[in-house]
């Protein structure tokens, strides 16, 4: 990249580095998209850091930034929070399975924010971290999967400026308070959602019912491996223009509820563990769902 000053798009896959850190020193004024993934330290020599201290200065017109791999660390000024706030044109930030010291400082024009399996070292050391306020007024996609310590207050901070504009939300693997999430649904935070994912959470019927009544545009929902019952299924099918519903490993749902949803035109994915001792695959009476 040091010799390609006019690059507009750069993508690197399965990258290996034999040094303790990686950076670049030349200006890339035309760079719009930068993706790097599969990063490993050479011969297993320990984690590698990508130094983004002067990133905004070198590529001020970047629109998309994506970095992924579990041994890849991101550093900013003084090794603190990764700061992409000066990237005025940044619309998409995707960090997957990377290490950061603190929650990133976000650019205001971000529309797509994906922070999946993020390793926040400050959280590991102190047991807490703070989501810095960002004026994300145009945020339409938020994925924050596989981070069990995410709190509802953090979600509010991220969504407050764009309340009601979000289209896609995924919080798989989180452990957020269900009552507080229910309040957010009633307050209109999810009014325009079309896609919602909560795989592997403790999601229960009360929140899903609130979501169904306050997110009337839902089309694709993933509630696999949750504790919901047919009550939630009925609420979604009756109140939303549902197209697909993933109920894999939902052991509290009967096959009757699944078949009823399919009869209503919903593409339902449903399966249980083969070794489930008391499987509800057998037909049981379920008037709550069938009598609609």
Secondary structure, DSSP 8 states (H G I E B T S, - for coil): -TT-TT-SEEEE-S-EESSSEE---S--TT--EEEEE--EEGGG-S-EEEE-TTHHHH-TT--EEEEEEEEEEEE-GGG-S-B-TT-TT--EEEEEEEEESS--B--TT--EEEEET-EEHHHHHHS---------TT--EEE--S-TT--HHHHHHHHGGGTTT--EEE-TT----HHHHHHHHHTTTTTT-SEEE-TTS---HHHHHHHHHH-TT--EEE-TTS---HHHHHHHHHHS---EEE-TT-TTS-HHHHHHHHHTT-EEE----TT-TT-TTS----HHHH--
